[in-house]
Amino acid sequence: MIRCFEMEPRFVIKNHSDINYVIGYLNTNHAKAASEGKPLVVTIKPQSTKRSLNQNALYWEWMQEIQNKTGQDKEDCHFEFKKKFLIHILRRDDEEYAEMCHAITMLKQSESEQYEAVANGVIRETSTTRLSTKQFSEYMGLIQAYASKELGVFLRSPDDPY
């Protein structure tokens, strides 16, 4: 048996005609949903785009550059930057992630022997794919400043001349 998953409707409102389209959708579908005991839920939030492939490519160029200049393995640098910067961005911007971090902090305060393994596992599994382009730009800016100040490594920006 093949199951088809119904996609929830998602609307991006860029202009007034988009608003009319959403209102039309709601007018068409609310009565049926309510009669089935499944009232519609509307969530409105600013559109956020995930980090771009170009941002990710530049990020890994930077990791390679740091490896070339310092001898630190780029995967180790990636882990350390996630630990130093990424976790804090997600903790600030993602309520569920913040709750998880709080639970890990409580684990540390209880002096649990599992704290290090859990904390490092979370850092390892936390991915930059969770970030918006804006968050990823912030993350890269923090890395660029750190590399320059602490490591003496200049990391080029896309608009820097070669």
Chimera marker file (.cmm) of the C-alpha trace (Angstrom):
<marker_set name="trace">
<marker id="1" x="0.000" y="0.000" z="0.000" r="1" g="1" b="0" radius="0.5"/>
<marker id="2" x="1.426" y="3.359" z="-1.007" r="1" g="1" b="0" radius="0.5"/>
<marker id="3" x="0.685" y="6.234" z="1.342" r="1" g="1" b="0" radius="0.5"/>
<marker id="4" x="0.617" y="9.740" z="0.057" r="1" g="1" b="0" radius="0.5"/>
<marker id="5" x="1.431" y="12.439" z="2.535" r="1" g="1" b="0" radius="0.5"/>
<marker id="6" x="-0.661" y="15.549" z="2.309" r="1" g="1" b="0" radius="0.5"/>
<marker id="7" x="1.395" y="18.692" z="2.289" r="1" g="1" b="0" radius="0.5"/>
<marker id="8" x="0.166" y="21.443" z="4.536" r="1" g="1" b="0" radius="0.5"/>
<marker id="9" x="-0.543" y="24.582" z="2.564" r="1" g="1" b="0" radius="0.5"/>
<marker id="10" x="2.105" y="27.250" z="2.953" r="1" g="1" b="0" radius="0.5"/>
<marker id="11" x="1.719" y="30.773" z="1.665" r="1" g="1" b="0" radius="0.5"/>
<marker id="12" x="4.348" y="33.449" z="1.150" r="1" g="1" b="0" radius="0.5"/>
<marker id="13" x="2.757" y="36.885" z="1.198" r="1" g="1" b="0" radius="0.5"/>
<marker id="14" x="4.697" y="39.360" z="-0.917" r="1" g="1" b="0" radius="0.5"/>
<marker id="15" x="1.878" y="41.682" z="-1.964" r="1" g="1" b="0" radius="0.5"/>
<marker id="16" x="-1.820" y="42.427" z="-1.477" r="1" g="1" b="0" radius="0.5"/>
<marker id="17" x="-2.989" y="39.903" z="-4.080" r="1" g="1" b="0" radius="0.5"/>
<marker id="18" x="-1.234" y="37.172" z="-2.075" r="1" g="1" b="0" radius="0.5"/>
<marker id="19" x="-3.295" y="38.222" z="0.956" r="1" g="1" b="0" radius="0.5"/>
<marker id="20" x="-6.475" y="37.866" z="-1.106" r="1" g="1" b="0" radius="0.5"/>
<marker id="21" x="-5.380" y="34.368" z="-2.183" r="1" g="1" b="0" radius="0.5"/>
<marker id="22" x="-4.866" y="33.301" z="1.445" r="1" g="1" b="0" radius="0.5"/>
<marker id="23" x="-8.239" y="34.743" z="2.474" r="1" g="1" b="0" radius="0.5"/>
<marker id="24" x="-9.841" y="32.861" z="-0.410" r="1" g="1" b="0" radius="0.5"/>
<marker id="25" x="-8.198" y="29.622" z="0.715" r="1" g="1" b="0" radius="0.5"/>
<marker id="26" x="-9.431" y="30.149" z="4.277" r="1" g="1" b="0" radius="0.5"/>
<marker id="27" x="-12.970" y="30.970" z="3.107" r="1" g="1" b="0" radius="0.5"/>
<marker id="28" x="-13.027" y="27.820" z="0.982" r="1" g="1" b="0" radius="0.5"/>
<marker id="29" x="-11.615" y="25.423" z="3.572" r="1" g="1" b="0" radius="0.5"/>
<marker id="30" x="-12.510" y="26.582" z="7.087" r="1" g="1" b="0" radius="0.5"/>
<marker id="31" x="-16.091" y="25.261" z="7.242" r="1" g="1" b="0" radius="0.5"/>
<marker id="32" x="-15.133" y="21.760" z="6.094" r="1" g="1" b="0" radius="0.5"/>
<marker id="33" x="-12.214" y="21.612" z="8.520" r="1" g="1" b="0" radius="0.5"/>
<marker id="34" x="-14.356" y="22.819" z="11.432" r="1" g="1" b="0" radius="0.5"/>
<marker id="35" x="-17.143" y="20.332" z="10.653" r="1" g="1" b="0" radius="0.5"/>
<marker id="36" x="-14.569" y="17.516" z="10.707" r="1" g="1" b="0" radius="0.5"/>
<marker id="37" x="-13.402" y="18.692" z="14.130" r="1" g="1" b="0" radius="0.5"/>
<marker id="38" x="-10.093" y="19.841" z="12.692" r="1" g="1" b="0" radius="0.5"/>
<marker id="39" x="-10.150" y="23.636" z="12.764" r="1" g="1" b="0" radius="0.5"/>
<marker id="40" x="-7.460" y="25.372" z="10.770" r="1" g="1" b="0" radius="0.5"/>
<marker id="41" x="-4.427" y="26.878" z="12.502" r="1" g="1" b="0" radius="0.5"/>
<marker id="42" x="-2.798" y="29.942" z="10.976" r="1" g="1" b="0" radius="0.5"/>
<marker id="43" x="0.779" y="30.871" z="11.862" r="1" g="1" b="0" radius="0.5"/>
<marker id="44" x="2.300" y="34.088" z="10.600" r="1" g="1" b="0" radius="0.5"/>
<marker id="45" x="6.059" y="34.654" z="10.745" r="1" g="1" b="0" radius="0.5"/>
<marker id="46" x="8.712" y="36.376" z="8.669" r="1" g="1" b="0" radius="0.5"/>
<marker id="47" x="10.052" y="34.296" z="5.811" r="1" g="1" b="0" radius="0.5"/>
<marker id="48" x="13.474" y="32.869" z="6.527" r="1" g="1" b="0" radius="0.5"/>
<marker id="49" x="15.691" y="31.242" z="3.953" r="1" g="1" b="0" radius="0.5"/>
<marker id="50" x="18.172" y="28.523" z="4.847" r="1" g="1" b="0" radius="0.5"/>
<marker id="51" x="21.863" y="29.143" z="4.488" r="1" g="1" b="0" radius="0.5"/>
<marker id="52" x="22.933" y="29.133" z="0.863" r="1" g="1" b="0" radius="0.5"/>
<marker id="53" x="25.172" y="26.668" z="-0.920" r="1" g="1" b="0" radius="0.5"/>
<marker id="54" x="27.525" y="29.556" z="-1.712" r="1" g="1" b="0" radius="0.5"/>
<marker id="55" x="27.780" y="30.400" z="1.986" r="1" g="1" b="0" radius="0.5"/>
<marker id="56" x="28.508" y="26.771" z="2.790" r="1" g="1" b="0" radius="0.5"/>
<marker id="57" x="31.155" y="26.525" z="0.057" r="1" g="1" b="0" radius="0.5"/>
<marker id="58" x="32.897" y="29.641" z="1.380" r="1" g="1" b="0" radius="0.5"/>
<marker id="59" x="32.709" y="28.264" z="4.915" r="1" g="1" b="0" radius="0.5"/>
<marker id="60" x="34.556" y="25.102" z="3.904" r="1" g="1" b="0" radius="0.5"/>
<marker id="61" x="37.114" y="27.182" z="1.975" r="1" g="1" b="0" radius="0.5"/>
<marker id="62" x="37.700" y="29.016" z="5.235" r="1" g="1" b="0" radius="0.5"/>
<marker id="63" x="38.067" y="25.766" z="7.187" r="1" g="1" b="0" radius="0.5"/>
<marker id="64" x="40.648" y="24.613" z="4.619" r="1" g="1" b="0" radius="0.5"/>
<marker id="65" x="42.472" y="27.960" z="4.840" r="1" g="1" b="0" radius="0.5"/>
<marker id="66" x="42.650" y="27.716" z="8.631" r="1" g="1" b="0" radius="0.5"/>
<marker id="67" x="43.940" y="24.153" z="8.322" r="1" g="1" b="0" radius="0.5"/>
<marker id="68" x="46.582" y="25.268" z="5.810" r="1" g="1" b="0" radius="0.5"/>
<marker id="69" x="47.762" y="28.170" z="7.986" r="1" g="1" b="0" radius="0.5"/>
<marker id="70" x="47.576" y="26.604" z="11.453" r="1" g="1" b="0" radius="0.5"/>
<marker id="71" x="47.866" y="22.863" z="10.897" r="1" g="1" b="0" radius="0.5"/>
<marker id="72" x="44.581" y="22.311" z="12.760" r="1" g="1" b="0" radius="0.5"/>
<marker id="73" x="42.376" y="19.733" z="11.048" r="1" g="1" b="0" radius="0.5"/>
<marker id="74" x="39.434" y="21.436" z="9.325" r="1" g="1" b="0" radius="0.5"/>
<marker id="75" x="36.921" y="19.026" z="10.900" r="1" g="1" b="0" radius="0.5"/>
<marker id="76" x="38.329" y="19.867" z="14.336" r="1" g="1" b="0" radius="0.5"/>
<marker id="77" x="38.032" y="23.580" z="13.500" r="1" g="1" b="0" radius="0.5"/>
<marker id="78" x="34.448" y="23.007" z="12.364" r="1" g="1" b="0" radius="0.5"/>
<marker id="79" x="33.642" y="21.317" z="15.689" r="1" g="1" b="0" radius="0.5"/>
<marker id="80" x="35.320" y="24.053" z="17.742" r="1" g="1" b="0" radius="0.5"/>
<marker id="81" x="33.560" y="26.860" z="15.855" r="1" g="1" b="0" radius="0.5"/>
<marker id="82" x="30.217" y="25.137" z="16.318" r="1" g="1" b="0" radius="0.5"/>
<marker id="83" x="31.008" y="24.880" z="20.029" r="1" g="1" b="0" radius="0.5"/>
<marker id="84" x="32.246" y="28.470" z="20.302" r="1" g="1" b="0" radius="0.5"/>
<marker id="85" x="29.687" y="30.279" z="18.098" r="1" g="1" b="0" radius="0.5"/>
<marker id="86" x="26.960" y="28.148" z="16.485" r="1" g="1" b="0" radius="0.5"/>
<marker id="87" x="25.513" y="26.779" z="19.707" r="1" g="1" b="0" radius="0.5"/>
<marker id="88" x="25.032" y="30.315" z="21.049" r="1" g="1" b="0" radius="0.5"/>
<marker id="89" x="23.233" y="31.514" z="17.909" r="1" g="1" b="0" radius="0.5"/>
<marker id="90" x="20.841" y="28.565" z="17.978" r="1" g="1" b="0" radius="0.5"/>
<marker id="91" x="20.340" y="28.858" z="21.715" r="1" g="1" b="0" radius="0.5"/>
<marker id="92" x="19.382" y="32.516" z="21.269" r="1" g="1" b="0" radius="0.5"/>
<marker id="93" x="17.090" y="32.015" z="18.250" r="1" g="1" b="0" radius="0.5"/>
<marker id="94" x="15.527" y="28.552" z="18.707" r="1" g="1" b="0" radius="0.5"/>
<marker id="95" x="13.408" y="27.963" z="21.797" r="1" g="1" b="0" radius="0.5"/>
<marker id="96" x="13.524" y="24.152" z="21.581" r="1" g="1" b="0" radius="0.5"/>
<marker id="97" x="17.286" y="24.200" z="21.113" r="1" g="1" b="0" radius="0.5"/>
<marker id="98" x="17.588" y="26.528" z="24.118" r="1" g="1" b="0" radius="0.5"/>
<marker id="99" x="15.566" y="24.066" z="26.221" r="1" g="1" b="0" radius="0.5"/>
<marker id="100" x="17.887" y="21.231" z="25.196" r="1" g="1" b="0" radius="0.5"/>
<marker id="101" x="20.938" y="23.347" z="26.096" r="1" g="1" b="0" radius="0.5"/>
<marker id="102" x="19.351" y="24.120" z="29.461" r="1" g="1" b="0" radius="0.5"/>
<marker id="103" x="18.880" y="20.395" z="30.116" r="1" g="1" b="0" radius="0.5"/>
<marker id="104" x="22.543" y="19.794" z="29.264" r="1" g="1" b="0" radius="0.5"/>
<marker id="105" x="23.562" y="22.617" z="31.615" r="1" g="1" b="0" radius="0.5"/>
<marker id="106" x="21.533" y="20.952" z="34.368" r="1" g="1" b="0" radius="0.5"/>
<marker id="107" x="23.366" y="17.710" z="33.614" r="1" g="1" b="0" radius="0.5"/>
<marker id="108" x="26.674" y="19.534" z="34.067" r="1" g="1" b="0" radius="0.5"/>
<marker id="109" x="25.530" y="21.086" z="37.346" r="1" g="1" b="0" radius="0.5"/>
<marker id="110" x="24.576" y="17.653" z="38.659" r="1" g="1" b="0" radius="0.5"/>
<marker id="111" x="28.187" y="16.631" z="37.979" r="1" g="1" b="0" radius="0.5"/>
<marker id="112" x="26.994" y="13.774" z="35.806" r="1" g="1" b="0" radius="0.5"/>
<marker id="113" x="29.688" y="11.651" z="34.233" r="1" g="1" b="0" radius="0.5"/>
<marker id="114" x="27.682" y="11.706" z="30.987" r="1" g="1" b="0" radius="0.5"/>
<marker id="115" x="27.840" y="15.502" z="30.615" r="1" g="1" b="0" radius="0.5"/>
<marker id="116" x="30.926" y="15.632" z="28.334" r="1" g="1" b="0" radius="0.5"/>
<marker id="117" x="29.675" y="12.860" z="26.064" r="1" g="1" b="0" radius="0.5"/>
<marker id="118" x="26.193" y="14.363" z="25.769" r="1" g="1" b="0" radius="0.5"/>
<marker id="119" x="27.449" y="17.926" z="25.232" r="1" g="1" b="0" radius="0.5"/>
<marker id="120" x="29.993" y="16.865" z="22.598" r="1" g="1" b="0" radius="0.5"/>
<marker id="121" x="27.412" y="14.646" z="20.900" r="1" g="1" b="0" radius="0.5"/>
<marker id="122" x="24.984" y="17.553" z="20.616" r="1" g="1" b="0" radius="0.5"/>
<marker id="123" x="27.701" y="19.815" z="19.215" r="1" g="1" b="0" radius="0.5"/>
<marker id="124" x="28.732" y="17.140" z="16.712" r="1" g="1" b="0" radius="0.5"/>
<marker id="125" x="25.135" y="16.596" z="15.549" r="1" g="1" b="0" radius="0.5"/>
<marker id="126" x="24.229" y="20.289" z="15.386" r="1" g="1" b="0" radius="0.5"/>
<marker id="127" x="24.365" y="21.342" z="11.751" r="1" g="1" b="0" radius="0.5"/>
<marker id="128" x="24.733" y="24.680" z="10.004" r="1" g="1" b="0" radius="0.5"/>
<marker id="129" x="21.837" y="23.587" z="7.768" r="1" g="1" b="0" radius="0.5"/>
<marker id="130" x="19.571" y="24.732" z="10.629" r="1" g="1" b="0" radius="0.5"/>
<marker id="131" x="20.668" y="28.340" z="10.080" r="1" g="1" b="0" radius="0.5"/>
<marker id="132" x="19.024" y="31.007" z="7.984" r="1" g="1" b="0" radius="0.5"/>
<marker id="133" x="21.194" y="32.992" z="5.587" r="1" g="1" b="0" radius="0.5"/>
<marker id="134" x="21.205" y="35.825" z="8.146" r="1" g="1" b="0" radius="0.5"/>
<marker id="135" x="22.268" y="33.541" z="11.005" r="1" g="1" b="0" radius="0.5"/>
<marker id="136" x="24.928" y="31.905" z="8.845" r="1" g="1" b="0" radius="0.5"/>
<marker id="137" x="26.306" y="35.337" z="7.912" r="1" g="1" b="0" radius="0.5"/>
<marker id="138" x="26.524" y="36.157" z="11.618" r="1" g="1" b="0" radius="0.5"/>
<marker id="139" x="28.250" y="32.818" z="12.299" r="1" g="1" b="0" radius="0.5"/>
<marker id="140" x="30.787" y="33.404" z="9.540" r="1" g="1" b="0" radius="0.5"/>
<marker id="141" x="31.431" y="36.960" z="10.736" r="1" g="1" b="0" radius="0.5"/>
<marker id="142" x="32.267" y="35.644" z="14.202" r="1" g="1" b="0" radius="0.5"/>
<marker id="143" x="34.613" y="33.047" z="12.711" r="1" g="1" b="0" radius="0.5"/>
<marker id="144" x="36.271" y="35.606" z="10.449" r="1" g="1" b="0" radius="0.5"/>
<marker id="145" x="36.918" y="37.974" z="13.370" r="1" g="1" b="0" radius="0.5"/>
<marker id="146" x="38.184" y="35.141" z="15.584" r="1" g="1" b="0" radius="0.5"/>
<marker id="147" x="40.487" y="33.768" z="12.889" r="1" g="1" b="0" radius="0.5"/>
<marker id="148" x="41.995" y="37.188" z="12.313" r="1" g="1" b="0" radius="0.5"/>
<marker id="149" x="42.423" y="38.145" z="15.969" r="1" g="1" b="0" radius="0.5"/>
<marker id="150" x="43.220" y="34.819" z="17.627" r="1" g="1" b="0" radius="0.5"/>
<marker id="151" x="44.797" y="32.764" z="14.838" r="1" g="1" b="0" radius="0.5"/>
<marker id="152" x="46.344" y="35.456" z="12.652" r="1" g="1" b="0" radius="0.5"/>
<marker id="153" x="44.529" y="34.046" z="9.620" r="1" g="1" b="0" radius="0.5"/>
<marker id="154" x="42.874" y="36.406" z="7.127" r="1" g="1" b="0" radius="0.5"/>
<marker id="155" x="39.712" y="34.892" z="5.664" r="1" g="1" b="0" radius="0.5"/>
<marker id="156" x="38.478" y="36.591" z="2.524" r="1" g="1" b="0" radius="0.5"/>
<marker id="157" x="34.923" y="37.779" z="2.081" r="1" g="1" b="0" radius="0.5"/>
<marker id="158" x="33.188" y="37.087" z="-1.237" r="1" g="1" b="0" radius="0.5"/>
<marker id="159" x="33.521" y="40.750" z="-2.218" r="1" g="1" b="0" radius="0.5"/>
<marker id="160" x="37.233" y="41.033" z="-1.321" r="1" g="1" b="0" radius="0.5"/>
<marker id="161" x="39.610" y="41.356" z="-4.279" r="1" g="1" b="0" radius="0.5"/>
<marker id="162" x="42.002" y="38.452" z="-4.691" r="1" g="1" b="0" radius="0.5"/>
<link id1="1" id2="2" r="1" g="1" b="0" radius="0.2"/>
<link id1="2" id2="3" r="1" g="1" b="0" radius="0.2"/>
<link id1="3" id2="4" r="1" g="1" b="0" radius="0.2"/>
<link id1="4" id2="5" r="1" g="1" b="0" radius="0.2"/>
<link id1="5" id2="6" r="1" g="1" b="0" radius="0.2"/>
<link id1="6" id2="7" r="1" g="1" b="0" radius="0.2"/>
<link id1="7" id2="8" r="1" g="1" b="0" radius="0.2"/>
<link id1="8" id2="9" r="1" g="1" b="0" radius="0.2"/>
<link id1="9" id2="10" r="1" g="1" b="0" radius="0.2"/>
<link id1="10" id2="11" r="1" g="1" b="0" radius="0.2"/>
<link id1="11" id2="12" r="1" g="1" b="0" radius="0.2"/>
<link id1="12" id2="13" r="1" g="1" b="0" radius="0.2"/>
<link id1="13" id2="14" r="1" g="1" b="0" radius="0.2"/>
<link id1="14" id2="15" r="1" g="1" b="0" radius="0.2"/>
<link id1="15" id2="16" r="1" g="1" b="0" radius="0.2"/>
<link id1="16" id2="17" r="1" g="1" b="0" radius="0.2"/>
<link id1="17" id2="18" r="1" g="1" b="0" radius="0.2"/>
<link id1="18" id2="19" r="1" g="1" b="0" radius="0.2"/>
<link id1="19" id2="20" r="1" g="1" b="0" radius="0.2"/>
<link id1="20" id2="21" r="1" g="1" b="0" radius="0.2"/>
<link id1="21" id2="22" r="1" g="1" b="0" radius="0.2"/>
<link id1="22" id2="23" r="1" g="1" b="0" radius="0.2"/>
<link id1="23" id2="24" r="1" g="1" b="0" radius="0.2"/>
<link id1="24" id2="25" r="1" g="1" b="0" radius="0.2"/>
<link id1="25" id2="26" r="1" g="1" b="0" radius="0.2"/>
<link id1="26" id2="27" r="1" g="1" b="0" radius="0.2"/>
<link id1="27" id2="28" r="1" g="1" b="0" radius="0.2"/>
<link id1="28" id2="29" r="1" g="1" b="0" radius="0.2"/>
<link id1="29" id2="30" r="1" g="1" b="0" radius="0.2"/>
<link id1="30" id2="31" r="1" g="1" b="0" radius="0.2"/>
<link id1="31" id2="32" r="1" g="1" b="0" radius="0.2"/>
<link id1="32" id2="33" r="1" g="1" b="0" radius="0.2"/>
<link id1="33" id2="34" r="1" g="1" b="0" radius="0.2"/>
<link id1="34" id2="35" r="1" g="1" b="0" radius="0.2"/>
<link id1="35" id2="36" r="1" g="1" b="0" radius="0.2"/>
<link id1="36" id2="37" r="1" g="1" b="0" radius="0.2"/>
<link id1="37" id2="38" r="1" g="1" b="0" radius="0.2"/>
<link id1="38" id2="39" r="1" g="1" b="0" radius="0.2"/>
<link id1="39" id2="40" r="1" g="1" b="0" radius="0.2"/>
<link id1="40" id2="41" r="1" g="1" b="0" radius="0.2"/>
<link id1="41" id2="42" r="1" g="1" b="0" radius="0.2"/>
<link id1="42" id2="43" r="1" g="1" b="0" radius="0.2"/>
<link id1="43" id2="44" r="1" g="1" b="0" radius="0.2"/>
<link id1="44" id2="45" r="1" g="1" b="0" radius="0.2"/>
<link id1="45" id2="46" r="1" g="1" b="0" radius="0.2"/>
<link id1="46" id2="47" r="1" g="1" b="0" radius="0.2"/>
<link id1="47" id2="48" r="1" g="1" b="0" radius="0.2"/>
<link id1="48" id2="49" r="1" g="1" b="0" radius="0.2"/>
<link id1="49" id2="50" r="1" g="1" b="0" radius="0.2"/>
<link id1="50" id2="51" r="1" g="1" b="0" radius="0.2"/>
<link id1="51" id2="52" r="1" g="1" b="0" radius="0.2"/>
<link id1="52" id2="53" r="1" g="1" b="0" radius="0.2"/>
<link id1="53" id2="54" r="1" g="1" b="0" radius="0.2"/>
<link id1="54" id2="55" r="1" g="1" b="0" radius="0.2"/>
<link id1="55" id2="56" r="1" g="1" b="0" radius="0.2"/>
<link id1="56" id2="57" r="1" g="1" b="0" radius="0.2"/>
<link id1="57" id2="58" r="1" g="1" b="0" radius="0.2"/>
<link id1="58" id2="59" r="1" g="1" b="0" radius="0.2"/>
<link id1="59" id2="60" r="1" g="1" b="0" radius="0.2"/>
<link id1="60" id2="61" r="1" g="1" b="0" radius="0.2"/>
<link id1="61" id2="62" r="1" g="1" b="0" radius="0.2"/>
<link id1="62" id2="63" r="1" g="1" b="0" radius="0.2"/>
<link id1="63" id2="64" r="1" g="1" b="0" radius="0.2"/>
<link id1="64" id2="65" r="1" g="1" b="0" radius="0.2"/>
<link id1="65" id2="66" r="1" g="1" b="0" radius="0.2"/>
<link id1="66" id2="67" r="1" g="1" b="0" radius="0.2"/>
<link id1="67" id2="68" r="1" g="1" b="0" radius="0.2"/>
<link id1="68" id2="69" r="1" g="1" b="0" radius="0.2"/>
<link id1="69" id2="70" r="1" g="1" b="0" radius="0.2"/>
<link id1="70" id2="71" r="1" g="1" b="0" radius="0.2"/>
<link id1="71" id2="72" r="1" g="1" b="0" radius="0.2"/>
<link id1="72" id2="73" r="1" g="1" b="0" radius="0.2"/>
<link id1="73" id2="74" r="1" g="1" b="0" radius="0.2"/>
<link id1="74" id2="75" r="1" g="1" b="0" radius="0.2"/>
<link id1="75" id2="76" r="1" g="1" b="0" radius="0.2"/>
<link id1="76" id2="77" r="1" g="1" b="0" radius="0.2"/>
<link id1="77" id2="78" r="1" g="1" b="0" radius="0.2"/>
<link id1="78" id2="79" r="1" g="1" b="0" radius="0.2"/>
<link id1="79" id2="80" r="1" g="1" b="0" radius="0.2"/>
<link id1="80" id2="81" r="1" g="1" b="0" radius="0.2"/>
<link id1="81" id2="82" r="1" g="1" b="0" radius="0.2"/>
<link id1="82" id2="83" r="1" g="1" b="0" radius="0.2"/>
<link id1="83" id2="84" r="1" g="1" b="0" radius="0.2"/>
<link id1="84" id2="85" r="1" g="1" b="0" radius="0.2"/>
<link id1="85" id2="86" r="1" g="1" b="0" radius="0.2"/>
<link id1="86" id2="87" r="1" g="1" b="0" radius="0.2"/>
<link id1="87" id2="88" r="1" g="1" b="0" radius="0.2"/>
<link id1="88" id2="89" r="1" g="1" b="0" radius="0.2"/>
<link id1="89" id2="90" r="1" g="1" b="0" radius="0.2"/>
<link id1="90" id2="91" r="1" g="1" b="0" radius="0.2"/>
<link id1="91" id2="92" r="1" g="1" b="0" radius="0.2"/>
<link id1="92" id2="93" r="1" g="1" b="0" radius="0.2"/>
<link id1="93" id2="94" r="1" g="1" b="0" radius="0.2"/>
<link id1="94" id2="95" r="1" g="1" b="0" radius="0.2"/>
<link id1="95" id2="96" r="1" g="1" b="0" radius="0.2"/>
<link id1="96" id2="97" r="1" g="1" b="0" radius="0.2"/>
<link id1="97" id2="98" r="1" g="1" b="0" radius="0.2"/>
<link id1="98" id2="99" r="1" g="1" b="0" radius="0.2"/>
<link id1="99" id2="100" r="1" g="1" b="0" radius="0.2"/>
<link id1="100" id2="101" r="1" g="1" b="0" radius="0.2"/>
<link id1="101" id2="102" r="1" g="1" b="0" radius="0.2"/>
<link id1="102" id2="103" r="1" g="1" b="0" radius="0.2"/>
<link id1="103" id2="104" r="1" g="1" b="0" radius="0.2"/>
<link id1="104" id2="105" r="1" g="1" b="0" radius="0.2"/>
<link id1="105" id2="106" r="1" g="1" b="0" radius="0.2"/>
<link id1="106" id2="107" r="1" g="1" b="0" radius="0.2"/>
<link id1="107" id2="108" r="1" g="1" b="0" radius="0.2"/>
<link id1="108" id2="109" r="1" g="1" b="0" radius="0.2"/>
<link id1="109" id2="110" r="1" g="1" b="0" radius="0.2"/>
<link id1="110" id2="111" r="1" g="1" b="0" radius="0.2"/>
<link id1="111" id2="112" r="1" g="1" b="0" radius="0.2"/>
<link id1="112" id2="113" r="1" g="1" b="0" radius="0.2"/>
<link id1="113" id2="114" r="1" g="1" b="0" radius="0.2"/>
<link id1="114" id2="115" r="1" g="1" b="0" radius="0.2"/>
<link id1="115" id2="116" r="1" g="1" b="0" radius="0.2"/>
<link id1="116" id2="117" r="1" g="1" b="0" radius="0.2"/>
<link id1="117" id2="118" r="1" g="1" b="0" radius="0.2"/>
<link id1="118" id2="119" r="1" g="1" b="0" radius="0.2"/>
<link id1="119" id2="120" r="1" g="1" b="0" radius="0.2"/>
<link id1="120" id2="121" r="1" g="1" b="0" radius="0.2"/>
<link id1="121" id2="122" r="1" g="1" b="0" radius="0.2"/>
<link id1="122" id2="123" r="1" g="1" b="0" radius="0.2"/>
<link id1="123" id2="124" r="1" g="1" b="0" radius="0.2"/>
<link id1="124" id2="125" r="1" g="1" b="0" radius="0.2"/>
<link id1="125" id2="126" r="1" g="1" b="0" radius="0.2"/>
<link id1="126" id2="127" r="1" g="1" b="0" radius="0.2"/>
<link id1="127" id2="128" r="1" g="1" b="0" radius="0.2"/>
<link id1="128" id2="129" r="1" g="1" b="0" radius="0.2"/>
<link id1="129" id2="130" r="1" g="1" b="0" radius="0.2"/>
<link id1="130" id2="131" r="1" g="1" b="0" radius="0.2"/>
<link id1="131" id2="132" r="1" g="1" b="0" radius="0.2"/>
<link id1="132" id2="133" r="1" g="1" b="0" radius="0.2"/>
<link id1="133" id2="134" r="1" g="1" b="0" radius="0.2"/>
<link id1="134" id2="135" r="1" g="1" b="0" radius="0.2"/>
<link id1="135" id2="136" r="1" g="1" b="0" radius="0.2"/>
<link id1="136" id2="137" r="1" g="1" b="0" radius="0.2"/>
<link id1="137" id2="138" r="1" g="1" b="0" radius="0.2"/>
<link id1="138" id2="139" r="1" g="1" b="0" radius="0.2"/>
<link id1="139" id2="140" r="1" g="1" b="0" radius="0.2"/>
<link id1="140" id2="141" r="1" g="1" b="0" radius="0.2"/>
<link id1="141" id2="142" r="1" g="1" b="0" radius="0.2"/>
<link id1="142" id2="143" r="1" g="1" b="0" radius="0.2"/>
<link id1="143" id2="144" r="1" g="1" b="0" radius="0.2"/>
<link id1="144" id2="145" r="1" g="1" b="0" radius="0.2"/>
<link id1="145" id2="146" r="1" g="1" b="0" radius="0.2"/>
<link id1="146" id2="147" r="1" g="1" b="0" radius="0.2"/>
<link id1="147" id2="148" r="1" g="1" b="0" radius="0.2"/>
<link id1="148" id2="149" r="1" g="1" b="0" radius="0.2"/>
<link id1="149" id2="150" r="1" g="1" b="0" radius="0.2"/>
<link id1="150" id2="151" r="1" g="1" b="0" radius="0.2"/>
<link id1="151" id2="152" r="1" g="1" b="0" radius="0.2"/>
<link id1="152" id2="153" r="1" g="1" b="0" radius="0.2"/>
<link id1="153" id2="154" r="1" g="1" b="0" radius="0.2"/>
<link id1="154" id2="155" r="1" g="1" b="0" radius="0.2"/>
<link id1="155" id2="156" r="1" g="1" b="0" radius="0.2"/>
<link id1="156" id2="157" r="1" g="1" b="0" radius="0.2"/>
<link id1="157" id2="158" r="1" g="1" b="0" radius="0.2"/>
<link id1="158" id2="159" r="1" g="1" b="0" radius="0.2"/>
<link id1="159" id2="160" r="1" g="1" b="0" radius="0.2"/>
<link id1="160" id2="161" r="1" g="1" b="0" radius="0.2"/>
<link id1="161" id2="162" r="1" g="1" b="0" radius="0.2"/>
</marker_set>
